[in-house]
Amino acid sequence: MHRVRYFGAGPGALPLEVIQKAGQDLPDWRNTGASIMETSHRSREYVQLHEASRSMFKHLMGMDENWEVLFLQGGATTQFAMLPMNFLGPYKGADYVLTGAWSNKAFNASRYFGPSRIAADTRENEIYTRIPAMSELDMDADATYCHLTTNNTIYGTQWKKLPETGKVPLVLDMSSDIMSRQLNLDDVGLIYASAQKNLGPAGVCVVAIRKEMLDRANSDLPEILSYRAHAAKSSLLNTPPTFNVYMMKLVLDWIESRGGVKAMERLASAKASLIYDIIDSSNGFYKCPVPESHRSKMNAVFSLPDEQMENELVAKAKADGFTGIRGHRSLGGLRVSMYNAVSLESIIELAAFLKDFAKRNG
Ligand SMILES: Cc1ncc(COP(=O)(O)O)c(C=O)c1O
């Protein structure tokens, strides 16, 4: 078997054990004589899997019975629109904190549904390199919610501590750091996350809503776009992405078996330190534009002295079995994604490669 060390930003790496288990299960899932893809979403076996996945998600996130978990389609991008559609109105706006491309997209989508405001925007010289300080947030005490992106996949920044928003519930896009950090959920009303970084393959988006917030959702919506309608049907309103839910359950079980989110958080810190240490000790050969306390533990972005050198590095890395490290097309440079399924061993090997490359070319 030939496997590369994959550091792509999304779809991200999956645990090898999960891929192998899925391979074994595929022709005959749970002795049904059929694959999960050929199983009815109304069957006893699927409904059991569906409920077990919802429960495991809540268990790992430390969510109690006051939370509802939905498995939806259309990615986080659909949530950029569905969220405001469900909560805003002509006189009901939300606050958005802009820290990168994804939060801008979320904000732009929200403006179709209500008078949303920008509570802070850290863009400088066309790019984002930091998270705002609490003192920079201009929040509306009457906002329906306050939205932020916990980890900025493209710019490599991450909120280390959530802002205090008083009685305004926080809404978090956690697509690229879900299950990699423990969170105090006291002020959080809703979390959404596309699966394809830390939860499984692309095709399912998890939305977790505090029931108190769900009770305030608009009800005059087509069923398929209504959180209330999905929740009332235990997220089985229409055919769910059954294979993706199955894969996600395998990933959730894998996280649980490794010690849960607490263990993932420790691992993320260890991996991130290894990569940032190489960058910081390279005498300026590698440059990370993000100040230390704002750096993402999921996506490290950095550049080399010039583009040609970056191309050389990417080619040499590929030849050595390291892939997925080119930066986002809007930003250039390099990006190393260190999601949960990227092993410490992979990061140690990549760090050694980067160190060696800098020594030879610096
Ligand atoms: C933080 C964040 N939010 C939203 C998205 C969009 O997700 P999707 O492509 O599933 O719609 C991404 C994709 O990379 C992301 O990183």
The ligand as a Tripos MOL2 file, in Angstrom:
@<TRIPOS>MOLECULE
LIG
   16    16     1     0     0
SMALL
NO_CHARGES

@<TRIPOS>ATOM
      1 C1        -13.9760   28.0450    8.2460 C.3       1 LIG1
      2 C2        -14.7220   27.6050    7.0330 C.ar      1 LIG1
      3 N1        -16.0160   27.9120    6.9080 N.ar      1 LIG1
      4 C3        -16.7370   27.5260    5.8370 C.ar      1 LIG1
      5 C4        -16.1670   26.8120    4.8080 C.ar      1 LIG1
      6 C5        -17.0050   26.4050    3.6190 C.3       1 LIG1
      7 O1        -17.3380   25.0670    3.7270 O.3       1 LIG1
      8 P1        -18.0630   24.2970    2.5300 P.3       1 LIG1
      9 O2        -17.1120   24.2440    1.3930 O.co2     1 LIG1
     10 O3        -18.3410   22.9460    3.1290 O.co2     1 LIG1
     11 O4        -19.3110   25.0270    2.2120 O.co2     1 LIG1
     12 C6        -14.8160   26.4680    4.8900 C.ar      1 LIG1
     13 C7        -14.1820   25.6810    3.8040 C.2       1 LIG1
     14 O5        -13.0170   25.4520    3.7570 O.2       1 LIG1
     15 C8        -14.0780   26.8720    6.0260 C.ar      1 LIG1
     16 O6        -12.7820   26.5770    6.1480 O.3       1 LIG1
@<TRIPOS>BOND
     1     1     2 1
     2     2     3 ar
     3     2    15 ar
     4     3     4 ar
     5     4     5 ar
     6     5     6 1
     7     5    12 ar
     8     6     7 1
     9     7     8 1
    10     8     9 2
    11     8    10 1
    12     8    11 1
    13    12    13 1
    14    12    15 ar
    15    13    14 2
    16    15    16 1
@<TRIPOS>SUBSTRUCTURE
     1 LIG1         1 GROUP 0 **** ****
